[in-house]
Amino acid sequence: MLHDITREIEFVAAIREGLEELDRGESILTADIEKELPSWIIK
């Protein structure tokens, strides 16, 4: 249960960080994301 809470907190923190980056005008091109996406998928 504590592990689940930790993962949720990390998820929310990552979302907030991403939104802050967008607010600063920092973004990633879709083509770059498509290249990296396979490494993000857990099998």
mmCIF entry with sequence, helices, sheets and N, C-alpha, C, O atoms, coordinates in Angstrom:
data_MODEL
# 
_entry.id   MODEL 
# 
_entity.id                         1 
_entity.type                       polymer 
_entity.pdbx_number_of_molecules   1 
# 
_entity_poly.entity_id                      1 
_entity_poly.type                           'polypeptide(L)' 
_entity_poly.nstd_linkage                   no 
_entity_poly.nstd_monomer                   no 
_entity_poly.pdbx_seq_one_letter_code       MLHDITREIEFVAAIREGLEELDRGESILTADIEKELPSWIIK 
_entity_poly.pdbx_seq_one_letter_code_can   MLHDITREIEFVAAIREGLEELDRGESILTADIEKELPSWIIK 
_entity_poly.pdbx_strand_id                 A 
# 
loop_
_entity_poly_seq.entity_id 
_entity_poly_seq.num 
_entity_poly_seq.mon_id 
_entity_poly_seq.hetero 
1 1  MET n 
1 2  LEU n 
1 3  HIS n 
1 4  ASP n 
1 5  ILE n 
1 6  THR n 
1 7  ARG n 
1 8  GLU n 
1 9  ILE n 
1 10 GLU n 
1 11 PHE n 
1 12 VAL n 
1 13 ALA n 
1 14 ALA n 
1 15 ILE n 
1 16 ARG n 
1 17 GLU n 
1 18 GLY n 
1 19 LEU n 
1 20 GLU n 
1 21 GLU n 
1 22 LEU n 
1 23 ASP n 
1 24 ARG n 
1 25 GLY n 
1 26 GLU n 
1 27 SER n 
1 28 ILE n 
1 29 LEU n 
1 30 THR n 
1 31 ALA n 
1 32 ASP n 
1 33 ILE n 
1 34 GLU n 
1 35 LYS n 
1 36 GLU n 
1 37 LEU n 
1 38 PRO n 
1 39 SER n 
1 40 TRP n 
1 41 ILE n 
1 42 ILE n 
1 43 LYS n 
# 
_struct_asym.id          A 
_struct_asym.entity_id   1 
# 
loop_
_struct_conf.conf_type_id 
_struct_conf.id 
_struct_conf.pdbx_PDB_helix_id 
_struct_conf.beg_label_comp_id 
_struct_conf.beg_label_asym_id 
_struct_conf.beg_label_seq_id 
_struct_conf.pdbx_beg_PDB_ins_code 
_struct_conf.end_label_comp_id 
_struct_conf.end_label_asym_id 
_struct_conf.end_label_seq_id 
_struct_conf.pdbx_end_PDB_ins_code 
_struct_conf.beg_auth_comp_id 
_struct_conf.beg_auth_asym_id 
_struct_conf.beg_auth_seq_id 
_struct_conf.end_auth_comp_id 
_struct_conf.end_auth_asym_id 
_struct_conf.end_auth_seq_id 
_struct_conf.pdbx_PDB_helix_class 
_struct_conf.details 
_struct_conf.pdbx_PDB_helix_length 
HELX_P HELX_P1 AA1 LEU A 2  ? ASP A 23 ? LEU A 2  ASP A 23 1 ? 22 
HELX_P HELX_P2 AA2 THR A 30 ? TRP A 40 ? THR A 30 TRP A 40 1 ? 11 
# 
_struct_conf_type.id          HELX_P 
_struct_conf_type.criteria    ? 
_struct_conf_type.reference   ? 
# 
loop_
_atom_site.group_PDB 
_atom_site.id 
_atom_site.type_symbol 
_atom_site.label_atom_id 
_atom_site.label_alt_id 
_atom_site.label_comp_id 
_atom_site.label_asym_id 
_atom_site.label_entity_id 
_atom_site.label_seq_id 
_atom_site.pdbx_PDB_ins_code 
_atom_site.Cartn_x 
_atom_site.Cartn_y 
_atom_site.Cartn_z 
_atom_site.occupancy 
_atom_site.B_iso_or_equiv 
_atom_site.pdbx_formal_charge 
_atom_site.auth_seq_id 
_atom_site.auth_comp_id 
_atom_site.auth_asym_id 
_atom_site.auth_atom_id 
_atom_site.pdbx_PDB_model_num 
ATOM 1   N N  . MET A 1 1  ? 0.816  -1.191 0.000   1.00 0.00 ? 1  MET A N  1 
ATOM 2   C CA . MET A 1 1  ? 0.000  0.000  0.000   1.00 0.00 ? 1  MET A CA 1 
ATOM 3   C C  . MET A 1 1  ? 0.867  1.265  0.000   1.00 0.00 ? 1  MET A C  1 
ATOM 4   O O  . MET A 1 1  ? 0.589  2.206  -0.742  1.00 0.00 ? 1  MET A O  1 
ATOM 5   N N  . LEU A 1 2  ? 1.896  1.286  0.815   1.00 0.00 ? 2  LEU A N  1 
ATOM 6   C CA . LEU A 1 2  ? 2.785  2.442  0.849   1.00 0.00 ? 2  LEU A CA 1 
ATOM 7   C C  . LEU A 1 2  ? 3.477  2.625  -0.497  1.00 0.00 ? 2  LEU A C  1 
ATOM 8   O O  . LEU A 1 2  ? 3.707  3.748  -0.946  1.00 0.00 ? 2  LEU A O  1 
ATOM 9   N N  . HIS A 1 3  ? 3.805  1.501  -1.131  1.00 0.00 ? 3  HIS A N  1 
ATOM 10  C CA . HIS A 1 3  ? 4.430  1.552  -2.459  1.00 0.00 ? 3  HIS A CA 1 
ATOM 11  C C  . HIS A 1 3  ? 3.485  2.214  -3.464  1.00 0.00 ? 3  HIS A C  1 
ATOM 12  O O  . HIS A 1 3  ? 3.924  3.009  -4.295  1.00 0.00 ? 3  HIS A O  1 
ATOM 13  N N  . ASP A 1 4  ? 2.203  1.893  -3.391  1.00 0.00 ? 4  ASP A N  1 
ATOM 14  C CA . ASP A 1 4  ? 1.217  2.493  -4.300  1.00 0.00 ? 4  ASP A CA 1 
ATOM 15  C C  . ASP A 1 4  ? 1.107  4.000  -4.084  1.00 0.00 ? 4  ASP A C  1 
ATOM 16  O O  . ASP A 1 4  ? 1.016  4.768  -5.041  1.00 0.00 ? 4  ASP A O  1 
ATOM 17  N N  . ILE A 1 5  ? 1.117  4.408  -2.835  1.00 0.00 ? 5  ILE A N  1 
ATOM 18  C CA . ILE A 1 5  ? 1.041  5.839  -2.517  1.00 0.00 ? 5  ILE A CA 1 
ATOM 19  C C  . ILE A 1 5  ? 2.272  6.564  -3.053  1.00 0.00 ? 5  ILE A C  1 
ATOM 20  O O  . ILE A 1 5  ? 2.168  7.660  -3.605  1.00 0.00 ? 5  ILE A O  1 
ATOM 21  N N  . THR A 1 6  ? 3.427  5.948  -2.885  1.00 0.00 ? 6  THR A N  1 
ATOM 22  C CA . THR A 1 6  ? 4.671  6.535  -3.378  1.00 0.00 ? 6  THR A CA 1 
ATOM 23  C C  . THR A 1 6  ? 4.614  6.709  -4.888  1.00 0.00 ? 6  THR A C  1 
ATOM 24  O O  . THR A 1 6  ? 5.014  7.750  -5.408  1.00 0.00 ? 6  THR A O  1 
ATOM 25  N N  . ARG A 1 7  ? 4.124  5.705  -5.591  1.00 0.00 ? 7  ARG A N  1 
ATOM 26  C CA . ARG A 1 7  ? 4.013  5.791  -7.051  1.00 0.00 ? 7  ARG A CA 1 
ATOM 27  C C  . ARG A 1 7  ? 3.055  6.894  -7.478  1.00 0.00 ? 7  ARG A C  1 
ATOM 28  O O  . ARG A 1 7  ? 3.311  7.594  -8.457  1.00 0.00 ? 7  ARG A O  1 
ATOM 29  N N  . GLU A 1 8  ? 1.963  7.052  -6.756  1.00 0.00 ? 8  GLU A N  1 
ATOM 30  C CA . GLU A 1 8  ? 1.000  8.107  -7.070  1.00 0.00 ? 8  GLU A CA 1 
ATOM 31  C C  . GLU A 1 8  ? 1.622  9.489  -6.866  1.00 0.00 ? 8  GLU A C  1 
ATOM 32  O O  . GLU A 1 8  ? 1.432  10.386 -7.687  1.00 0.00 ? 8  GLU A O  1 
ATOM 33  N N  . ILE A 1 9  ? 2.355  9.655  -5.784  1.00 0.00 ? 9  ILE A N  1 
ATOM 34  C CA . ILE A 1 9  ? 3.017  10.930 -5.508  1.00 0.00 ? 9  ILE A CA 1 
ATOM 35  C C  . ILE A 1 9  ? 4.041  11.237 -6.597  1.00 0.00 ? 9  ILE A C  1 
ATOM 36  O O  . ILE A 1 9  ? 4.121  12.369 -7.073  1.00 0.00 ? 9  ILE A O  1 
ATOM 37  N N  . GLU A 1 10 ? 4.824  10.235 -6.992  1.00 0.00 ? 10 GLU A N  1 
ATOM 38  C CA . GLU A 1 10 ? 5.810  10.426 -8.056  1.00 0.00 ? 10 GLU A CA 1 
ATOM 39  C C  . GLU A 1 10 ? 5.128  10.792 -9.366  1.00 0.00 ? 10 GLU A C  1 
ATOM 40  O O  . GLU A 1 10 ? 5.631  11.628 -10.117 1.00 0.00 ? 10 GLU A O  1 
ATOM 41  N N  . PHE A 1 11 ? 3.982  10.170 -9.646  1.00 0.00 ? 11 PHE A N  1 
ATOM 42  C CA . PHE A 1 11 ? 3.237  10.456 -10.873 1.00 0.00 ? 11 PHE A CA 1 
ATOM 43  C C  . PHE A 1 11 ? 2.756  11.908 -10.883 1.00 0.00 ? 11 PHE A C  1 
ATOM 44  O O  . PHE A 1 11 ? 2.930  12.617 -11.874 1.00 0.00 ? 11 PHE A O  1 
ATOM 45  N N  . VAL A 1 12 ? 2.163  12.337 -9.798  1.00 0.00 ? 12 VAL A N  1 
ATOM 46  C CA . VAL A 1 12 ? 1.657  13.708 -9.710  1.00 0.00 ? 12 VAL A CA 1 
ATOM 47  C C  . VAL A 1 12 ? 2.805  14.705 -9.823  1.00 0.00 ? 12 VAL A C  1 
ATOM 48  O O  . VAL A 1 12 ? 2.676  15.731 -10.491 1.00 0.00 ? 12 VAL A O  1 
ATOM 49  N N  . ALA A 1 13 ? 3.932  14.403 -9.167  1.00 0.00 ? 13 ALA A N  1 
ATOM 50  C CA . ALA A 1 13 ? 5.096  15.287 -9.246  1.00 0.00 ? 13 ALA A CA 1 
ATOM 51  C C  . ALA A 1 13 ? 5.607  15.392 -10.679 1.00 0.00 ? 13 ALA A C  1 
ATOM 52  O O  . ALA A 1 13 ? 5.985  16.477 -11.121 1.00 0.00 ? 13 ALA A O  1 
ATOM 53  N N  . ALA A 1 14 ? 5.621  14.282 -11.407 1.00 0.00 ? 14 ALA A N  1 
ATOM 54  C CA . ALA A 1 14 ? 6.085  14.291 -12.790 1.00 0.00 ? 14 ALA A CA 1 
ATOM 55  C C  . ALA A 1 14 ? 5.151  15.109 -13.678 1.00 0.00 ? 14 ALA A C  1 
ATOM 56  O O  . ALA A 1 14 ? 5.611  15.840 -14.555 1.00 0.00 ? 14 ALA A O  1 
ATOM 57  N N  . ILE A 1 15 ? 3.858  14.991 -13.456 1.00 0.00 ? 15 ILE A N  1 
ATOM 58  C CA . ILE A 1 15 ? 2.889  15.773 -14.223 1.00 0.00 ? 15 ILE A CA 1 
ATOM 59  C C  . ILE A 1 15 ? 3.095  17.258 -13.958 1.00 0.00 ? 15 ILE A C  1 
ATOM 60  O O  . ILE A 1 15 ? 3.117  18.061 -14.892 1.00 0.00 ? 15 ILE A O  1 
ATOM 61  N N  . ARG A 1 16 ? 3.245  17.625 -12.691 1.00 0.00 ? 16 ARG A N  1 
ATOM 62  C CA . ARG A 1 16 ? 3.454  19.034 -12.349 1.00 0.00 ? 16 ARG A CA 1 
ATOM 63  C C  . ARG A 1 16 ? 4.743  19.564 -12.971 1.00 0.00 ? 16 ARG A C  1 
ATOM 64  O O  . ARG A 1 16 ? 4.778  20.684 -13.480 1.00 0.00 ? 16 ARG A O  1 
ATOM 65  N N  . GLU A 1 17 ? 5.790  18.763 -12.929 1.00 0.00 ? 17 GLU A N  1 
ATOM 66  C CA . GLU A 1 17 ? 7.061  19.176 -13.540 1.00 0.00 ? 17 GLU A CA 1 
ATOM 67  C C  . GLU A 1 17 ? 6.887  19.394 -15.040 1.00 0.00 ? 17 GLU A C  1 
ATOM 68  O O  . GLU A 1 17 ? 7.396  20.368 -15.595 1.00 0.00 ? 17 GLU A O  1 
ATOM 69  N N  . GLY A 1 18 ? 6.167  18.487 -15.690 1.00 0.00 ? 18 GLY A N  1 
ATOM 70  C CA . GLY A 1 18 ? 5.926  18.622 -17.124 1.00 0.00 ? 18 GLY A CA 1 
ATOM 71  C C  . GLY A 1 18 ? 5.132  19.873 -17.459 1.00 0.00 ? 18 GLY A C  1 
ATOM 72  O O  . GLY A 1 18 ? 5.425  20.555 -18.440 1.00 0.00 ? 18 GLY A O  1 
ATOM 73  N N  . LEU A 1 19 ? 4.133  20.172 -16.650 1.00 0.00 ? 19 LEU A N  1 
ATOM 74  C CA . LEU A 1 19 ? 3.340  21.377 -16.887 1.00 0.00 ? 19 LEU A CA 1 
ATOM 75  C C  . LEU A 1 19 ? 4.181  22.639 -16.688 1.00 0.00 ? 19 LEU A C  1 
ATOM 76  O O  . LEU A 1 19 ? 4.035  23.609 -17.432 1.00 0.00 ? 19 LEU A O  1 
ATOM 77  N N  . GLU A 1 20 ? 5.057  22.624 -15.690 1.00 0.00 ? 20 GLU A N  1 
ATOM 78  C CA . GLU A 1 20 ? 5.948  23.767 -15.472 1.00 0.00 ? 20 GLU A CA 1 
ATOM 79  C C  . GLU A 1 20 ? 6.892  23.960 -16.659 1.00 0.00 ? 20 GLU A C  1 
ATOM 80  O O  . GLU A 1 20 ? 7.169  25.091 -17.058 1.00 0.00 ? 20 GLU A O  1 
ATOM 81  N N  . GLU A 1 21 ? 7.385  22.851 -17.222 1.00 0.00 ? 21 GLU A N  1 
ATOM 82  C CA . GLU A 1 21 ? 8.257  22.933 -18.392 1.00 0.00 ? 21 GLU A CA 1 
ATOM 83  C C  . GLU A 1 21 ? 7.500  23.537 -19.576 1.00 0.00 ? 21 GLU A C  1 
ATOM 84  O O  . GLU A 1 21 ? 8.043  24.368 -20.304 1.00 0.00 ? 21 GLU A O  1 
ATOM 85  N N  . LEU A 1 22 ? 6.267  23.125 -19.764 1.00 0.00 ? 22 LEU A N  1 
ATOM 86  C CA . LEU A 1 22 ? 5.464  23.689 -20.853 1.00 0.00 ? 22 LEU A CA 1 
ATOM 87  C C  . LEU A 1 22 ? 5.234  25.177 -20.645 1.00 0.00 ? 22 LEU A C  1 
ATOM 88  O O  . LEU A 1 22 ? 5.285  25.957 -21.597 1.00 0.00 ? 22 LEU A O  1 
ATOM 89  N N  . ASP A 1 23 ? 4.981  25.574 -19.398 1.00 0.00 ? 23 ASP A N  1 
ATOM 90  C CA . ASP A 1 23 ? 4.796  26.995 -19.095 1.00 0.00 ? 23 ASP A CA 1 
ATOM 91  C C  . ASP A 1 23 ? 6.042  27.808 -19.429 1.00 0.00 ? 23 ASP A C  1 
ATOM 92  O O  . ASP A 1 23 ? 5.945  28.975 -19.809 1.00 0.00 ? 23 ASP A O  1 
ATOM 93  N N  . ARG A 1 24 ? 7.220  27.184 -19.284 1.00 0.00 ? 24 ARG A N  1 
ATOM 94  C CA . ARG A 1 24 ? 8.477  27.867 -19.597 1.00 0.00 ? 24 ARG A CA 1 
ATOM 95  C C  . ARG A 1 24 ? 8.813  27.787 -21.089 1.00 0.00 ? 24 ARG A C  1 
ATOM 96  O O  . ARG A 1 24 ? 9.827  28.328 -21.530 1.00 0.00 ? 24 ARG A O  1 
ATOM 97  N N  . GLY A 1 25 ? 7.963  27.112 -21.858 1.00 0.00 ? 25 GLY A N  1 
ATOM 98  C CA . GLY A 1 25 ? 8.197  26.997 -23.292 1.00 0.00 ? 25 GLY A CA 1 
ATOM 99  C C  . GLY A 1 25 ? 9.108  25.844 -23.668 1.00 0.00 ? 25 GLY A C  1 
ATOM 100 O O  . GLY A 1 25 ? 9.561  25.749 -24.809 1.00 0.00 ? 25 GLY A O  1 
ATOM 101 N N  . GLU A 1 26 ? 9.371  24.982 -22.724 1.00 0.00 ? 26 GLU A N  1 
ATOM 102 C CA . GLU A 1 26 ? 10.216 23.809 -22.998 1.00 0.00 ? 26 GLU A CA 1 
ATOM 103 C C  . GLU A 1 26 ? 9.303  22.663 -23.422 1.00 0.00 ? 26 GLU A C  1 
ATOM 104 O O  . GLU A 1 26 ? 8.363  22.315 -22.707 1.00 0.00 ? 26 GLU A O  1 
ATOM 105 N N  . SER A 1 27 ? 9.574  22.092 -24.559 1.00 0.00 ? 27 SER A N  1 
ATOM 106 C CA . SER A 1 27 ? 8.757  20.975 -25.017 1.00 0.00 ? 27 SER A CA 1 
ATOM 107 C C  . SER A 1 27 ? 9.608  19.990 -25.806 1.00 0.00 ? 27 SER A C  1 
ATOM 108 O O  . SER A 1 27 ? 10.761 20.263 -26.139 1.00 0.00 ? 27 SER A O  1 
ATOM 109 N N  . ILE A 1 28 ? 9.017  18.846 -26.093 1.00 0.00 ? 28 ILE A N  1 
ATOM 110 C CA . ILE A 1 28 ? 9.691  17.789 -26.842 1.00 0.00 ? 28 ILE A CA 1 
ATOM 111 C C  . ILE A 1 28 ? 8.903  17.558 -28.131 1.00 0.00 ? 28 ILE A C  1 
ATOM 112 O O  . ILE A 1 28 ? 7.673  17.507 -28.113 1.00 0.00 ? 28 ILE A O  1 
ATOM 113 N N  . LEU A 1 29 ? 9.606  17.422 -29.226 1.00 0.00 ? 29 LEU A N  1 
ATOM 114 C CA . LEU A 1 29 ? 8.941  17.154 -30.500 1.00 0.00 ? 29 LEU A CA 1 
ATOM 115 C C  . LEU A 1 29 ? 8.284  15.775 -30.482 1.00 0.00 ? 29 LEU A C  1 
ATOM 116 O O  . LEU A 1 29 ? 8.809  14.838 -29.881 1.00 0.00 ? 29 LEU A O  1 
ATOM 117 N N  . THR A 1 30 ? 7.140  15.658 -31.141 1.00 0.00 ? 30 THR A N  1 
ATOM 118 C CA . THR A 1 30 ? 6.426  14.387 -31.208 1.00 0.00 ? 30 THR A CA 1 
ATOM 119 C C  . THR A 1 30 ? 7.314  13.290 -31.779 1.00 0.00 ? 30 THR A C  1 
ATOM 120 O O  . THR A 1 30 ? 7.275  12.157 -31.300 1.00 0.00 ? 30 THR A O  1 
ATOM 121 N N  . ALA A 1 31 ? 8.107  13.602 -32.782 1.00 0.00 ? 31 ALA A N  1 
ATOM 122 C CA . ALA A 1 31 ? 8.993  12.599 -33.395 1.00 0.00 ? 31 ALA A CA 1 
ATOM 123 C C  . ALA A 1 31 ? 9.990  12.059 -32.371 1.00 0.00 ? 31 ALA A C  1 
ATOM 124 O O  . ALA A 1 31 ? 10.306 10.869 -32.387 1.00 0.00 ? 31 ALA A O  1 
ATOM 125 N N  . ASP A 1 32 ? 10.487 12.916 -31.485 1.00 0.00 ? 32 ASP A N  1 
ATOM 126 C CA . ASP A 1 32 ? 11.423 12.473 -30.447 1.00 0.00 ? 32 ASP A CA 1 
ATOM 127 C C  . ASP A 1 32 ? 10.731 11.555 -29.444 1.00 0.00 ? 32 ASP A C  1 
ATOM 128 O O  . ASP A 1 32 ? 11.313 10.573 -28.983 1.00 0.00 ? 32 ASP A O  1 
ATOM 129 N N  . ILE A 1 33 ? 9.496  11.881 -29.115 1.00 0.00 ? 33 ILE A N  1 
ATOM 130 C CA . ILE A 1 33 ? 8.739  11.030 -28.186 1.00 0.00 ? 33 ILE A CA 1 
ATOM 131 C C  . ILE A 1 33 ? 8.484  9.668  -28.813 1.00 0.00 ? 33 ILE A C  1 
ATOM 132 O O  . ILE A 1 33 ? 8.611  8.643  -28.143 1.00 0.00 ? 33 ILE A O  1 
ATOM 133 N N  . GLU A 1 34 ? 8.126  9.649  -30.089 1.00 0.00 ? 34 GLU A N  1 
ATOM 134 C CA . GLU A 1 34 ? 7.864  8.384  -30.773 1.00 0.00 ? 34 GLU A CA 1 
ATOM 135 C C  . GLU A 1 34 ? 9.095  7.493  -30.786 1.00 0.00 ? 34 GLU A C  1 
ATOM 136 O O  . GLU A 1 34 ? 8.968  6.270  -30.717 1.00 0.00 ? 34 GLU A O  1 
ATOM 137 N N  . LYS A 1 35 ? 10.284 8.077  -30.872 1.00 0.00 ? 35 LYS A N  1 
ATOM 138 C CA . LYS A 1 35 ? 11.519 7.291  -30.844 1.00 0.00 ? 35 LYS A CA 1 
ATOM 139 C C  . LYS A 1 35 ? 11.745 6.684  -29.467 1.00 0.00 ? 35 LYS A C  1 
ATOM 140 O O  . LYS A 1 35 ? 12.208 5.548  -29.362 1.00 0.00 ? 35 LYS A O  1 
ATOM 141 N N  . GLU A 1 36 ? 11.422 7.430  -28.402 1.00 0.00 ? 36 GLU A N  1 
ATOM 142 C CA . GLU A 1 36 ? 11.685 6.982  -27.038 1.00 0.00 ? 36 GLU A CA 1 
ATOM 143 C C  . GLU A 1 36 ? 10.580 6.108  -26.454 1.00 0.00 ? 36 GLU A C  1 
ATOM 144 O O  . GLU A 1 36 ? 10.830 5.344  -25.522 1.00 0.00 ? 36 GLU A O  1 
ATOM 145 N N  . LEU A 1 37 ? 9.378  6.205  -26.981 1.00 0.00 ? 37 LEU A N  1 
ATOM 146 C CA . LEU A 1 37 ? 8.223  5.523  -26.414 1.00 0.00 ? 37 LEU A CA 1 
ATOM 147 C C  . LEU A 1 37 ? 8.439  4.026  -26.175 1.00 0.00 ? 37 LEU A C  1 
ATOM 148 O O  . LEU A 1 37 ? 8.077  3.538  -25.105 1.00 0.00 ? 37 LEU A O  1 
ATOM 149 N N  . PRO A 1 38 ? 9.005  3.283  -27.114 1.00 0.00 ? 38 PRO A N  1 
ATOM 150 C CA . PRO A 1 38 ? 9.178  1.843  -26.858 1.00 0.00 ? 38 PRO A CA 1 
ATOM 151 C C  . PRO A 1 38 ? 9.986  1.540  -25.597 1.00 0.00 ? 38 PRO A C  1 
ATOM 152 O O  . PRO A 1 38 ? 9.750  0.516  -24.955 1.00 0.00 ? 38 PRO A O  1 
ATOM 153 N N  . SER A 1 39 ? 10.918 2.389  -25.233 1.00 0.00 ? 39 SER A N  1 
ATOM 154 C CA . SER A 1 39 ? 11.718 2.137  -24.032 1.00 0.00 ? 39 SER A CA 1 
ATOM 155 C C  . SER A 1 39 ? 10.942 2.447  -22.762 1.00 0.00 ? 39 SER A C  1 
ATOM 156 O O  . SER A 1 39 ? 11.358 2.039  -21.677 1.00 0.00 ? 39 SER A O  1 
ATOM 157 N N  . TRP A 1 40 ? 9.813  3.166  -22.871 1.00 0.00 ? 40 TRP A N  1 
ATOM 158 C CA . TRP A 1 40 ? 9.003  3.512  -21.697 1.00 0.00 ? 40 TRP A CA 1 
ATOM 159 C C  . TRP A 1 40 ? 7.994  2.413  -21.354 1.00 0.00 ? 40 TRP A C  1 
ATOM 160 O O  . TRP A 1 40 ? 7.466  2.381  -20.242 1.00 0.00 ? 40 TRP A O  1 
ATOM 161 N N  . ILE A 1 41 ? 7.729  1.526  -22.291 1.00 0.00 ? 41 ILE A N  1 
ATOM 162 C CA . ILE A 1 41 ? 6.706  0.506  -22.102 1.00 0.00 ? 41 ILE A CA 1 
ATOM 163 C C  . ILE A 1 41 ? 7.282  -0.664 -21.305 1.00 0.00 ? 41 ILE A C  1 
ATOM 164 O O  . ILE A 1 41 ? 8.312  -1.236 -21.661 1.00 0.00 ? 41 ILE A O  1 
ATOM 165 N N  . ILE A 1 42 ? 6.595  -0.998 -20.232 1.00 0.00 ? 42 ILE A N  1 
ATOM 166 C CA . ILE A 1 42 ? 7.027  -2.115 -19.385 1.00 0.00 ? 42 ILE A CA 1 
ATOM 167 C C  . ILE A 1 42 ? 6.333  -3.376 -19.874 1.00 0.00 ? 42 ILE A C  1 
ATOM 168 O O  . ILE A 1 42 ? 5.111  -3.422 -20.012 1.00 0.00 ? 42 ILE A O  1 
ATOM 169 N N  . LYS A 1 43 ? 7.136  -4.391 -20.130 1.00 0.00 ? 43 LYS A N  1 
ATOM 170 C CA . LYS A 1 43 ? 6.569  -5.672 -20.613 1.00 0.00 ? 43 LYS A CA 1 
ATOM 171 C C  . LYS A 1 43 ? 6.563  -6.685 -19.518 1.00 0.00 ? 43 LYS A C  1 
ATOM 172 O O  . LYS A 1 43 ? 6.128  -7.817 -19.727 1.00 0.00 ? 43 LYS A O  1 
# 
